[in-house]
Amino acid sequence: MLKKLYLPKLAFQMKQKFYRYHIFIVMALGLFLNSCVSREKVVYFENAQEVQSSILAADATVRIKPNDAITIRVNAPEQAAAMPYNLTKSLAVGSATQANIELETYVVEQDSTIMFPELGRIKVGGYTNIELARKIEDQLRPYLKQPLVTVRIQNFQVSVLGEVRSPGPVITTNNQLSLPEALGGAGDLLITAKRNNILVARAEQGKMTYHYLDLTDANITSSPYYYLQQNDIVYVEPNAGQRQRAGILSTLSTYLGLASVAISLALIFTR
């Protein structure tokens, strides 16, 4: 009698172990498939060894545009003679007797001009920082001995959105900003980012233009969109797996998880 009772119980326990073993296999398979990412989809400039040399995009340097905020510093061997050409502002520090002197910024007007001391209204739009500095030096030579001019854009920024660690504006005072530098300023791409389809949106001649760049291709440096311009928008879209995970019941791991739950429930109700 005891033997008759024991055998069904033993068979049921073996059945449970069999189902549990298969549940483990199914879950492990789901995790493995969900985590597999090919090297080509992750590595930047994957074909760099195949490219002998890349021609950098022409006109990579940022050019001054209306609404840009720029600073212009004028130096000369006789610094006192250069002072009237440096507009400054005082910032209070600690007490009324202490102040920090900074250069005043010029906001470029819609006609691409600014009002500069002694020289009057001059055109600055369309020039690079260095080109504008050389132009002002030439115009100052009749009034100032050996002038040395430095121009900087203070509000140059691009917006980086999508699958990056820190989406938002990336600001620089350099003369140029490349796409990898902008992505680095946003904390780099997430593993879920689609690296071969980076969108750069740019306002040109009163209209928006859109271009897609492939970070896995070393020839990207020859694109006119490799170096960014003022107010460019960079959007990094999620890869296919990430888009699927954003949906409901749309990935293999989700279905495998449901299958595991179903098997577990079946074991419970068949006891």
Summary of the structure (lengths in Angstrom):
residues: 271
radius of gyration: 31.3
end to end distance: 21.0
largest distance: 119.4
contacts: 720
relative contact order: 0.16
helix: 35%
strand: 25%
